[in-house]
Amino acid sequence: MKAVQFHEVGGPEVLRYGDVEQQAPAAGQVRLRVAASAFNAADNGMRAGFLPIPVELPHVPGYDVSGTVDALGDGVGGVVDGGPGNGLAGGLAVGDAVVGFLPMERDGGAAEYVVVPAEAVVAAPHSIPLADAAALPSVSLTAWQALFDDGGLQAGQRVLIVGAGGVVGKYAVQLAVRAGVHVIATASPRSIDAVRAAGADQVIDHTRTDLLDALDGQVDVLLNLAPIEPEQFAAYVDAVRDGGVVVSTTAFMATPDDASRGVRAATVFVQPNRERLAQLVALVDAGELTVEVTRRIPLEELTALHAEASEGRISGKVVVLP
Ligand SMILES: NC(=O)c1ccc[n+]([C@@H]2O[C@H](COP(=O)([O-])OP(=O)(O)OC[C@H]3O[C@@H](n4cnc5c(N)ncnc54)[C@H](OP(=O)(O)O)[C@@H]3O)[C@@H](O)[C@H]2O)c1
């Protein structure tokens, strides 16, 4: 089968597109015929050796994946519980359309086929193309975890989302609004309309307005998704009420707190959560969560995409089609 693989960490040139032996699923695993994998900044970081993730070499990138179950390992069909929440009544069967956030250290979906733990996948949304569904798993889970698990947000509270115009940000705005949270979001001119469309109650153009001046009172949670300067991030803590929370996905810098006012800091490290992913899929199918794909590229172009990401930010979500 065709795959993109790297045998050593390094620049984008370590990626090789070529033939790789197709694996059979072991007990507890299934093989997927990949519809698409999604590109994440962390794919670039893992390939470059920047992230503290013990990647098994050689490695196929692309931990967000969608596809069709093509072969079952021992015990999978009957063992995978079809109980409430996992989105797959009766367990997995050949031909099921699924989506998953795969273990990051193991092979991903930048290939024609990938063998995955059965518990890593749930039924794919049926209201969007299967390939586009690869854009959902880890980023929507990040947004959920940041808002509700790490931030503890509840209906009636206020959140300030910095960097709401990005991929995680638009999921976060939609999920927070849906949960009855008042959302104040920052966006630059190119993203203002999209953040408003996602449902933000107030959008502040951080390129033209001082954020702290524009706020009409404090918030319960500040969620930072943007590569802002640490000094600026520390200054934004003033926007959080006493006893509130500062949450950040930008794990490359420390998340500031203010212990004197009981404001705590939480840094997000996204975790797989099958039940939550099934809930997110259900929201997509209910029309309550929009999955945005900015570009669809063939697998052969993944090396060029990594090169582009190494030079600067990739805008929006790119899915990679084998
Ligand atoms: N820790 C984890 O588990 C985890 C998981 C997923 C993602 N992440 C990280 O979380 C961050 C957000 O992810 P993403 O996929 O949403 O990234 P993204 O699509 O690049 O979005 C980041 C947004 O930040 C905004 N921004 C850039 N510079 C800014 C500045 N100086 N001030 C204010 N806003 C600024 C941009 O908004 P405009 O469009 O308005 O200009 C951009 O859309 C990334 O660093 C990503 O690597 C971490």
The ligand as a MOL file (V3000), in Angstrom:
LIG
                    3D

  0  0  0     0  0            999 V3000
M  V30 BEGIN CTAB
M  V30 COUNTS 48 52 0 0 0
M  V30 BEGIN ATOM
M  V30 1 N -2.2440 21.1440 23.8350 0
M  V30 2 C -3.0280 20.4290 23.0220 0
M  V30 3 O -3.4520 19.3110 23.3440 0
M  V30 4 C -3.4020 21.0310 21.7050 0
M  V30 5 C -4.3310 20.3920 20.8760 0
M  V30 6 C -4.7050 21.0440 19.6810 0
M  V30 7 C -4.1110 22.2610 19.3450 0
M  V30 8 N -3.1660 22.7850 20.1580 0 CHG=1
M  V30 9 C -2.5560 24.0970 19.8720 0
M  V30 10 O -3.5460 25.0680 20.1260 0
M  V30 11 C -3.3410 26.2130 19.3120 0
M  V30 12 C -4.6110 26.5250 18.5410 0
M  V30 13 O -4.8360 25.4860 17.5840 0
M  V30 14 P -5.5740 25.7950 16.2150 0
M  V30 15 O -5.5340 24.5610 15.4340 0
M  V30 16 O -6.8770 26.4270 16.4940 0 CHG=-1
M  V30 17 O -4.5680 26.8810 15.5790 0
M  V30 18 P -4.8660 27.9390 14.4670 0
M  V30 19 O -5.9330 27.4310 13.5660 0
M  V30 20 O -3.5540 28.3510 13.9120 0
M  V30 21 O -5.5140 29.1700 15.2690 0
M  V30 22 C -4.8090 30.0510 16.0720 0
M  V30 23 C -5.4630 31.4260 15.9580 0
M  V30 24 O -4.7100 32.3280 16.7580 0
M  V30 25 C -4.9320 33.6350 16.2660 0
M  V30 26 N -3.7400 34.4510 16.4950 0
M  V30 27 C -2.5120 34.3430 15.9440 0
M  V30 28 N -1.6890 35.2620 16.4620 0
M  V30 29 C -2.4380 35.9710 17.3600 0
M  V30 30 C -2.1610 37.0570 18.2240 0
M  V30 31 N -0.9560 37.6030 18.2870 0
M  V30 32 N -3.1560 37.5220 19.0250 0
M  V30 33 C -4.3870 36.9650 18.9790 0
M  V30 34 N -4.7020 35.9420 18.1700 0
M  V30 35 C -3.7370 35.4620 17.3720 0
M  V30 36 C -5.2730 33.5150 14.8050 0
M  V30 37 O -6.5070 34.1640 14.7140 0
M  V30 38 P -7.0020 35.0420 13.4580 0
M  V30 39 O -7.4340 34.0170 12.4410 0
M  V30 40 O -8.1300 35.8100 14.0250 0
M  V30 41 O -5.8630 35.9020 12.9890 0
M  V30 42 C -5.4340 32.0170 14.5640 0
M  V30 43 O -6.6070 31.7410 13.8780 0
M  V30 44 C -2.1370 25.8620 18.4210 0
M  V30 45 O -0.9730 26.3770 19.0300 0
M  V30 46 C -2.1230 24.3500 18.4470 0
M  V30 47 O -0.8490 23.8210 18.1730 0
M  V30 48 C -2.8040 22.2090 21.3140 0
M  V30 END ATOM
M  V30 BEGIN BOND
M  V30 1 1 1 2
M  V30 2 2 2 3
M  V30 3 1 2 4
M  V30 4 1 4 5
M  V30 5 2 4 48
M  V30 6 2 5 6
M  V30 7 1 6 7
M  V30 8 2 7 8
M  V30 9 1 8 9
M  V30 10 1 8 48
M  V30 11 1 9 10
M  V30 12 1 9 46
M  V30 13 1 10 11
M  V30 14 1 11 12
M  V30 15 1 11 44
M  V30 16 1 12 13
M  V30 17 1 13 14
M  V30 18 2 14 15
M  V30 19 1 14 16
M  V30 20 1 14 17
M  V30 21 1 17 18
M  V30 22 2 18 19
M  V30 23 1 18 20
M  V30 24 1 18 21
M  V30 25 1 21 22
M  V30 26 1 22 23
M  V30 27 1 23 24
M  V30 28 1 23 42
M  V30 29 1 24 25
M  V30 30 1 25 26
M  V30 31 1 25 36
M  V30 32 1 26 27
M  V30 33 1 26 35
M  V30 34 2 27 28
M  V30 35 1 28 29
M  V30 36 1 29 30
M  V30 37 2 29 35
M  V30 38 1 30 31
M  V30 39 2 30 32
M  V30 40 1 32 33
M  V30 41 2 33 34
M  V30 42 1 34 35
M  V30 43 1 36 37
M  V30 44 1 36 42
M  V30 45 1 37 38
M  V30 46 2 38 39
M  V30 47 1 38 40
M  V30 48 1 38 41
M  V30 49 1 42 43
M  V30 50 1 44 45
M  V30 51 1 44 46
M  V30 52 1 46 47
M  V30 END BOND
M  V30 END CTAB
M  END
